[in-house]
Amino acid sequence: MWSLRRCLNTFAQDSLRKWIHHHVRDTIFALSSGHGKCGVAVIRTSGPSSQEALHLLTKWQALPPPRQVKLASILCPKSGELLDRGLVIWFSGPHSFTGEDCCEYHVHGGPAVVSGVLQALGSLEMLRPAEPGEFTKRAFQNGKLDLTEVEGLGDLIHAETEAQRRQALRQMSGELGQVYQRWSRQLMRALAHIEAFIDFSEDDNVEEGVLLAVDEVVEKLQKELEEHLGDNRRGERLRDGVQVVLTGATNAGKSSLLNVISQKPTAIVSAIPGTTRDVVEAALNIGGYPVILSDTAGLRDSEDPIEKEGVRRAKARVGEADVIVAVIDVSDGLLSREAPLAHLQNLFSSLQGDGHRSVVVALNKVDLLSQESIVGIKQLYQESGLPPVCLLSCHTGEGIGNFLRVLRDRLKAM
């Protein structure tokens, strides 16, 4: 009876092992390079049948040396027809990206060639097409990447700016994972000291100062965690784009500034106040930082229900902004206002809110001012103690370069 049970257990284990081999660790294949016409396309396999697939597609009797590039005639395994002449690289597990046996086929990037090789791999019973992200999933399951490195890899693939690339590479290098591991080790050590104090506090060998040392470690960790969590969404900003919102009165030149920066007619511009009703966005790269620049409706009281809705949306977008650009028409009597300094200070305070948002003031239409008026405005701001402002003209392009430098510095400081 015992022998029968052991045989059944052995049979069950063998069946489970076979099921895992065929269903959990089956061999996958996919096009790893981008779709479309290109000079070279990379097709990758991963799993225990990668070696057999390589033999069938190349008719090689022996495996090539790992990590060495070999020229091969790639054949249809069914008909023996030549599909392409390309390069093959073999990676023996666990010394591969996924931790499994892997093979890369570097073929010509024409759609017919790529389709032919993929169909040839798909005709093999032991291979199946990979699901999206499955190669990375296997790398994680096999301990080749941790979760932070997986996230960094995804960010690197989708990086469009220098700042996104740098952040993704830092995360892929394991920098963030090392920080988390250090925190984990410190907490485990502190927990061990506390348990030792509880269990052996009556013994002379345990110093009473051990709890004070633990308190210091925990307080330091708490500060580090709070600083890490309070980084004002820096990683999210770099991944999704910094929200920069243009706000100001009607006809201040917000739409013109958006068009000048994006270098195309993104927003409609006219002399009629209230032309912009909805939020108009442009995705830009400013100094290597991804930016979502939003033009909003001019802020004013109106009886028009559509314009009222536009103003409401403008205020809501300002509330979500990471950086606010207050566009002011300096030709509209800024210096002739009653208490202009107090007006500017109130404007800055209202936009800055709780102090977490960065505010840039852009004084537009300086081409319509005399030199004396420009000097007066500069003196006014020097007296105000407010951050430096940007004097510019969307019409002539004067000051646009300086404005972009100021904006880039604000993005860098976030």
C-alpha positions as CSV (number, residue, x, y, z in Angstrom):
1,M,0.0,0.0,0.0
2,W,2.8,2.4,1.0
3,S,4.6,1.5,-2.3
4,L,1.5,2.2,-4.3
5,R,1.1,5.6,-2.6
6,R,4.7,6.4,-3.3
7,C,4.3,5.5,-6.9
8,L,1.1,7.7,-7.1
9,N,3.0,10.6,-5.5
10,T,5.9,10.1,-7.9
11,F,3.5,10.0,-10.8
12,A,1.7,13.2,-9.6
13,Q,5.0,15.0,-9.1
14,D,6.2,14.0,-12.6
15,S,2.8,15.1,-14.1
16,L,3.1,18.4,-12.3
17,R,6.6,18.9,-13.5
18,K,5.6,18.2,-17.1
19,W,2.6,20.5,-16.8
20,I,4.9,23.3,-15.4
21,H,7.3,22.6,-18.3
22,H,4.7,22.8,-21.0
23,H,2.3,25.5,-19.5
24,V,4.4,27.7,-17.2
25,R,7.8,27.4,-18.7
26,D,7.0,26.9,-22.3
27,T,9.1,28.5,-25.0
28,I,8.0,31.9,-26.3
29,F,9.0,34.0,-29.3
30,A,8.4,37.6,-30.4
31,L,9.7,40.5,-32.4
32,S,11.9,42.4,-30.0
33,S,12.6,45.4,-32.2
34,G,10.1,47.9,-33.4
35,H,7.5,47.1,-36.0
36,G,7.7,48.5,-39.5
37,K,10.4,48.7,-42.2
38,C,13.9,48.9,-40.8
39,G,17.4,47.8,-41.6
40,V,17.6,45.1,-39.0
41,A,14.9,43.3,-37.0
42,V,15.6,41.3,-33.8
43,I,13.4,38.2,-33.1
44,R,13.9,36.5,-29.7
45,T,13.0,33.1,-28.2
46,S,13.2,32.2,-24.6
47,G,12.6,28.9,-22.9
48,P,13.7,25.3,-22.8
49,S,12.9,24.6,-26.5
50,S,15.0,27.5,-27.8
51,Q,17.9,25.1,-28.5
52,E,15.6,22.8,-30.5
53,A,14.1,25.7,-32.4
54,L,17.6,26.9,-33.3
55,H,18.6,23.5,-34.7
56,L,15.4,23.3,-36.8
57,L,15.9,26.8,-38.3
58,T,19.6,26.6,-39.0
59,K,20.2,22.8,-39.3
60,W,23.3,23.3,-37.0
61,Q,24.3,20.1,-35.2
62,A,25.9,21.8,-32.3
63,L,25.1,25.0,-30.4
64,P,27.3,28.0,-31.2
65,P,29.4,29.5,-28.3
66,P,27.3,31.6,-26.0
67,R,27.2,35.4,-26.6
68,Q,29.0,35.2,-29.9
69,V,27.6,36.5,-33.2
70,K,27.3,33.8,-35.9
71,L,26.2,34.2,-39.5
72,A,23.5,31.7,-40.4
73,S,21.1,30.7,-43.2
74,I,17.7,30.8,-41.6
75,L,15.4,28.1,-43.1
76,C,11.8,27.2,-42.9
77,P,11.7,24.1,-40.6
78,K,8.9,22.5,-42.7
79,S,10.0,23.0,-46.3
80,G,13.7,23.9,-45.9
81,E,13.2,27.1,-47.9
82,L,15.7,29.8,-47.3
83,L,14.0,32.7,-45.4
84,D,17.0,35.0,-44.8
85,R,20.7,35.1,-44.1
86,G,21.2,36.8,-40.7
87,L,23.1,36.8,-37.5
88,V,22.3,34.5,-34.6
89,I,23.3,35.0,-30.9
90,W,22.8,32.2,-28.4
91,F,22.5,32.8,-24.6
92,S,22.6,29.9,-22.3
93,G,20.5,30.1,-19.2
94,P,20.7,31.4,-16.5
95,H,23.2,33.8,-18.1
96,S,20.6,35.6,-20.2
97,F,18.1,38.5,-19.9
98,T,15.3,36.1,-18.8
99,G,17.4,33.6,-17.0
100,E,16.4,30.9,-19.5
101,D,17.9,29.6,-22.7
102,C,17.5,32.4,-25.2
103,C,18.3,32.9,-28.9
104,E,18.3,36.1,-30.9
105,Y,17.8,36.2,-34.7
106,H,19.0,39.4,-36.3
107,V,17.4,39.4,-39.7
108,H,16.7,42.0,-42.4
109,G,13.9,44.3,-41.3
110,G,11.6,44.0,-44.3
111,P,8.0,43.0,-43.4
112,A,8.2,39.9,-45.6
113,V,11.4,38.6,-43.9
114,V,10.1,39.3,-40.4
115,S,6.8,37.7,-41.1
116,G,8.4,34.7,-42.7
117,V,10.7,34.0,-39.6
118,L,7.8,34.6,-37.2
119,Q,5.6,32.2,-39.1
120,A,8.5,29.6,-39.1
121,L,8.8,29.9,-35.3
122,G,5.0,29.7,-34.9
123,S,4.9,26.5,-36.9
124,L,6.9,24.7,-34.2
125,E,4.6,23.0,-31.7
126,M,6.9,23.7,-28.7
127,L,6.8,27.5,-29.3
128,R,4.1,30.0,-28.8
129,P,3.9,33.8,-29.3
130,A,4.9,35.8,-26.3
131,E,2.4,37.9,-24.5
132,P,3.2,41.7,-24.1
133,G,5.9,42.1,-21.5
134,E,6.4,38.4,-21.0
135,F,10.2,38.4,-21.5
136,T,10.5,41.0,-18.8
137,K,8.0,39.0,-16.6
138,R,10.2,36.0,-16.9
139,A,13.3,38.0,-16.1
140,F,11.5,39.2,-12.9
141,Q,10.3,35.7,-12.0
142,N,13.9,34.3,-12.4
143,G,15.4,37.0,-10.2
144,K,17.1,38.9,-13.1
145,L,15.3,42.1,-12.4
146,D,13.5,43.4,-9.3
147,L,10.3,45.4,-9.5
148,T,12.0,48.8,-9.6
149,E,14.3,47.7,-12.4
150,V,11.3,46.4,-14.3
151,E,9.6,49.8,-14.0
152,G,12.8,51.5,-15.0
153,L,13.1,49.3,-18.1
154,G,9.5,50.3,-19.1
155,D,10.4,54.0,-18.5
156,L,13.5,53.7,-20.6
157,I,11.7,52.1,-23.5
158,H,9.2,55.0,-23.5
159,A,11.7,57.7,-22.7
160,E,11.4,60.7,-25.1
161,T,13.6,63.3,-23.3
162,E,17.0,63.3,-21.7
163,A,15.6,63.7,-18.2
164,Q,13.4,60.7,-18.7
165,R,16.3,58.7,-20.0
166,R,18.5,59.6,-17.1
167,Q,15.9,58.7,-14.5
168,A,15.1,55.4,-16.2
169,L,18.8,54.4,-16.3
170,R,19.2,55.3,-12.6
171,Q,16.2,53.1,-11.7
172,M,17.4,50.3,-14.0
173,S,20.8,50.3,-12.4
174,G,19.1,49.1,-9.2
175,E,19.7,52.4,-7.4
176,L,16.2,52.6,-6.0
177,G,16.1,48.9,-5.1
178,Q,19.4,49.3,-3.2
179,V,17.8,52.1,-1.1
180,Y,14.8,49.9,-0.3
181,Q,17.0,47.0,0.6
182,R,19.1,49.2,2.9
183,W,15.9,50.4,4.7
184,S,14.8,46.8,5.0
185,R,18.1,45.7,6.6
186,Q,18.0,48.6,9.1
187,L,14.5,47.8,10.1
188,M,15.2,44.1,10.5
189,R,18.3,44.9,12.6
190,A,16.3,47.3,14.8
191,L,13.6,44.6,15.2
192,A,16.2,42.0,16.2
193,H,17.6,44.4,18.9
194,I,14.1,45.0,20.3
195,E,13.3,41.3,20.5
196,A,16.7,40.7,22.1
197,F,15.9,43.4,24.7
198,I,12.5,41.9,25.4
199,D,13.8,38.3,25.8
200,F,17.0,39.1,27.7
201,S,16.4,42.4,29.4
202,E,17.0,40.9,32.8
203,D,20.4,39.7,31.8
204,D,23.4,41.9,32.5
205,N,24.7,41.3,29.0
206,V,22.0,43.4,27.4
207,E,22.7,47.1,27.6
208,E,19.8,49.5,28.4
209,G,21.0,51.8,25.7
210,V,20.0,49.4,23.0
211,L,16.4,50.9,22.9
212,L,17.9,54.4,22.5
213,A,20.0,53.3,19.6
214,V,16.9,51.7,18.0
215,D,14.9,54.9,18.5
216,E,17.7,56.9,16.7
217,V,17.7,54.4,13.8
218,V,13.9,54.5,13.4
219,E,13.7,58.3,13.6
220,K,16.3,58.6,10.9
221,L,14.5,56.1,8.8
222,Q,11.2,57.9,9.3
223,K,12.8,61.2,8.1
224,E,14.3,59.4,5.0
225,L,10.9,57.8,4.2
226,E,9.1,61.1,4.5
227,E,11.6,62.9,2.3
228,H,11.3,60.1,-0.3
229,L,7.5,60.2,-0.3
230,G,7.4,64.0,-0.3
231,D,9.5,64.4,-3.4
232,N,6.5,66.2,-5.0
233,R,5.9,63.4,-7.6
234,R,9.2,64.0,-9.3
235,G,9.3,60.5,-10.9
236,E,5.7,60.8,-12.0
237,R,6.3,64.2,-13.5
238,L,9.3,63.0,-15.5
239,R,7.4,60.0,-16.7
240,D,4.1,61.7,-17.7
241,G,5.2,65.2,-18.3
242,V,5.4,68.4,-16.1
243,Q,2.1,70.3,-16.2
244,V,2.9,73.9,-17.1
245,V,-0.2,76.1,-17.4
246,L,-0.4,79.5,-19.0
247,T,-2.9,81.8,-17.2
248,G,-3.8,85.4,-17.3
249,A,-6.4,87.9,-18.5
250,T,-7.9,87.9,-21.9
251,N,-5.7,89.0,-24.8
252,A,-2.6,88.9,-22.6
253,G,-0.9,86.7,-25.3
254,K,-1.2,83.2,-23.8
255,S,-2.1,81.6,-27.0
256,S,0.6,83.5,-28.9
257,L,3.2,82.3,-26.3
258,L,2.0,78.7,-26.7
259,N,2.4,78.9,-30.5
260,V,5.8,80.5,-30.3
261,I,7.1,77.9,-27.9
262,S,5.6,74.9,-29.8
263,Q,6.7,76.5,-33.1
264,K,3.4,75.8,-34.8
265,P,-0.1,77.3,-34.7
266,T,-1.4,75.1,-31.9
267,A,-4.0,77.6,-30.6
268,I,-6.2,80.1,-32.4
269,V,-5.1,83.7,-32.0
270,S,-7.2,86.7,-32.6
271,A,-7.7,90.3,-31.3
272,I,-11.2,89.3,-30.0
273,P,-11.1,88.8,-26.2
274,G,-12.2,85.4,-25.1
275,T,-11.2,83.5,-28.2
276,T,-9.8,80.6,-26.2
277,R,-12.6,78.8,-24.4
278,D,-11.2,75.3,-23.8
279,V,-7.8,74.1,-22.6
280,V,-5.4,73.6,-25.4
281,E,-2.4,71.3,-24.8
282,A,1.0,70.8,-26.5
283,A,3.5,68.1,-25.5
284,L,7.0,69.6,-25.6
285,N,10.6,68.9,-24.8
286,I,12.0,71.9,-22.9
287,G,15.7,71.5,-22.0
288,G,15.4,67.7,-21.9
289,Y,12.3,67.7,-19.7
290,P,8.9,66.5,-20.9
291,V,6.3,69.2,-20.6
292,I,2.6,69.4,-21.1
293,L,2.0,73.1,-21.9
294,S,-1.6,74.2,-21.5
295,D,-3.2,77.4,-22.8
296,T,-6.3,78.3,-20.9
297,A,-9.2,80.7,-21.2
298,G,-8.6,84.3,-20.2
299,L,-9.7,85.1,-16.7
300,R,-12.5,87.7,-16.6
301,D,-16.2,88.1,-15.5
302,S,-18.6,87.1,-18.3
303,E,-22.3,86.5,-18.8
304,D,-21.6,84.0,-21.6
305,P,-22.2,80.5,-20.2
306,I,-19.6,79.0,-22.6
307,E,-16.9,81.5,-21.5
308,K,-17.9,80.9,-17.9
309,E,-17.2,77.2,-18.3
310,G,-13.9,78.0,-20.0
311,V,-12.9,80.2,-17.0
312,R,-13.9,77.4,-14.6
313,R,-11.8,74.9,-16.5
314,A,-8.9,77.3,-16.6
315,K,-9.0,77.8,-12.8
316,A,-9.2,74.0,-12.3
317,R,-6.2,73.4,-14.6
318,V,-4.2,76.1,-12.7
319,G,-5.0,74.1,-9.5
320,E,-3.5,71.0,-11.0
321,A,-0.4,72.7,-12.4
322,D,3.2,72.0,-11.4
323,V,4.4,75.3,-12.9
324,I,2.2,78.3,-13.5
325,V,3.2,80.9,-16.1
326,A,1.3,84.2,-15.4
327,V,1.2,86.0,-18.7
328,I,0.6,89.8,-18.2
329,D,0.1,92.4,-21.0
330,V,2.5,95.1,-19.9
331,S,1.1,97.5,-22.6
332,D,-2.2,97.5,-20.7
333,G,-1.2,100.2,-18.2
334,L,0.6,98.1,-15.6
335,L,2.6,101.1,-14.3
336,S,-0.4,103.4,-14.3
337,R,-2.4,101.1,-11.9
338,E,-3.0,102.2,-8.4
339,A,-0.5,100.5,-6.2
340,P,1.1,98.3,-9.0
341,L,3.5,96.7,-6.5
342,A,0.7,95.4,-4.3
343,H,-1.1,94.2,-7.3
344,L,1.8,92.1,-8.5
345,Q,2.5,90.7,-5.0
346,N,-1.2,89.7,-4.6
347,L,-1.1,88.0,-8.0
348,F,2.0,86.0,-7.2
349,S,0.7,84.9,-3.8
350,S,-2.6,83.8,-5.2
351,L,-1.0,81.7,-7.9
352,Q,1.7,80.2,-5.6
353,G,-1.0,78.8,-3.3
354,D,0.5,76.6,-0.6
355,G,4.0,77.3,-1.8
356,H,4.6,74.0,-3.6
357,R,3.9,75.3,-7.0
358,S,6.5,77.2,-9.0
359,V,5.4,80.5,-10.6
360,V,7.0,82.2,-13.6
361,V,5.8,85.7,-14.5
362,A,6.0,86.6,-18.2
363,L,5.5,90.2,-19.1
364,N,4.4,90.2,-22.7
365,K,4.2,92.8,-25.5
366,V,7.3,94.7,-24.4
367,D,7.8,95.7,-28.0
368,L,4.9,98.2,-27.5
369,L,6.7,99.9,-24.6
370,S,9.2,102.7,-24.5
371,Q,12.7,102.0,-23.1
372,E,11.8,104.3,-20.1
373,S,8.7,102.1,-19.3
374,I,10.8,98.9,-19.5
375,V,13.3,100.4,-17.0
376,G,10.4,101.4,-14.7
377,I,9.0,97.8,-14.8
378,K,12.4,96.3,-13.9
379,Q,12.8,98.7,-11.0
380,L,9.3,97.8,-9.8
381,Y,10.2,94.2,-9.7
382,Q,13.5,94.8,-8.0
383,E,11.6,96.6,-5.2
384,S,8.9,93.9,-4.9
385,G,11.3,91.1,-3.8
386,L,9.4,88.7,-6.1
387,P,11.3,86.2,-8.3
388,P,12.8,87.6,-11.5
389,V,10.3,88.1,-14.3
390,C,10.7,87.5,-18.0
391,L,10.1,90.5,-20.3
392,L,9.2,89.2,-23.8
393,S,7.4,89.8,-27.0
394,C,5.6,87.0,-28.8
395,H,5.4,89.3,-31.8
396,T,9.1,90.0,-32.3
397,G,10.5,86.9,-30.4
398,E,12.4,89.2,-28.0
399,G,13.1,87.5,-24.6
400,I,11.7,84.1,-25.6
401,G,15.1,82.4,-25.3
402,N,15.5,83.9,-21.8
403,F,12.0,82.8,-20.8
404,L,12.8,79.2,-21.9
405,R,16.0,79.2,-19.9
406,V,14.1,80.4,-16.8
407,L,11.5,77.7,-17.3
408,R,14.1,75.0,-17.8
409,D,15.8,76.1,-14.5
410,R,12.4,75.8,-12.7
411,L,11.9,72.3,-14.2
412,K,15.4,71.3,-13.2
413,A,14.8,72.4,-9.6
414,M,11.7,70.4,-9.2
